[in-house]
């Protein structure tokens, strides 16, 4: 047996009965020759990791727009934290850690610049709306042609709340995404002075802990302890009640449009709208009318925060006339008789 085949047999021997095994994958849209070193889900993970969309996540907003403080999360660090949490849960439950990692790393590839603010603007501008999870699938299937396994694509599609994952690994990522952003957004908001630890709902903090690491650890334990030996992956009812209450509190006090964290969002919305309208107008003479919105949506949603701002400056902010003399005056001075 080659290395891949050994890994596949190891999964069959050691993973849970409900785990998704690589050898049983429903495969890719375009059939490929199998690797001799990696399982199909490991190849998915590597393709996502090396994609251009993944690299752009480092300059996309998580909550705070284009922070100068490097200690604030970006969309990339959020993605890595989701992956770490999801892999810990999968490992404890004997699920497929490679599939969990692939879904985690790919779940936000279609996210817009300026976080959910940018997503909201495109949702208003695009006929039929815009959802970053659907765009993430478009990135891996069409824009970057990664040809991922169906289980990975479905996990990316269903990571958002309101969707039903088709694999236990997809469910793990869906839960990991929620507990990751709840906890790291609390930490970032406290660092930014938007809230204090004392502002957090007392019953939630008493249940989980006021300490960030302990709170996160308890949420992870609640998923693992409640899911061992079961066919469904979930938190205990009590833990889920406090988690959803804490999440609701964050939406009302941090994610809402009037919080300090969101004061710059009106400007960001203006940037997205201006770029959208400008590019739609530019494409009128060179692109079929029914493709224009799709092309512009793909282009703008792929932008980083800073690229969107720079394009806005280039297109809409006037610049003064630049002198062509450069350093000519230096040499004139050098030739003066003293």
C-alpha positions, 0 to 999 in steps of 0.5 A: 500500500502507498501512504494514502492507502495506509492513511485511508485504512487507518481512518477506517480502523480508528475513526468513529462510525459516524465520521466521514472517511476519505475512502468513502468520499462522494468525490469531485466534480471533475475526476482526478487521479488520486495522490499517493501521499495524501487523502482527498481531504488532505489535498482539499486542505492544501489547495485552500491553503495555497489559494489566492483567496486564502492569502487575501484574508489577512487584510479583510476585516473581522469586526474592526475596520482596518485596525492599525493595532496588529493584536486585533483579529482579521478574517485570516486569524479568525479562520485559523482560530476556527480551524484550531477549535474545530480540529480539537473537537474533531480529534476528541470525537474521533471525527475526520480532522482533515475534512474539518480543517479543510472546511474551516480554512475555506469557510470565509474565502468569499467574505467581502472587504469590511466584514459583515458591513461589506456583505450587507451592502452587496446584499442590497446591491445585488439582485437576489442578495449576497451571502458570503458562504455562497460566494465562498463556494463560488470561489473554490468551484469557479473563480479558483477552480480548486475542484474540491470534494463534495463534502468539503464544498458542502461544509463551506456552504453550510457553515453559516447559521440556518443551514444544516450540515450534511456531515458531522465534520460540517456541524463541528465547523459550524459550532466552532465558527460561532464560539470562535467569533463570540470569544475573540470578538469579546476580547477585541472589543474589550481591548478597543474599549468598546465594552468592559468585562463588567458589561458582559451578561453576568449569568453567562459569565458566571456559567462559563467564566470571566476568563477568556481561555476558560470560557472558550475551553468550557464551550469546547468541553460542552460540545465534546461531552454532550456529543461522545457516543451520539450521532448528533454533534451539539452542546448541552441545552444549558450551555447552548442557551447561555452561548446564544444569549451571549451571542445575542448580547454581542449583536446588540452591543458590539455588532449593531450600527451605533456601537463604537466598533461600527462608527466607520461603517457608513464610510465603508458602505459608501466605498463599496457602493461607489466602486460597485456603481463605477465598475458596472458603468465601466463594463457596459461597453465590454461585457454582456449586460447579464454578466456585469453584476456577477463580474463586479460582485466577484471582483469587489467581494475578493478585495481586501479592505486596503485595496478597496480603499486604495481603488476608491482613492484612485478613482474618486479622490483628486490628487495635486499635480506632481512636479516632474522636476524631481531632484533637478533643483539639487543639481542646479544648486550644486552648479552654483558658484559659491 
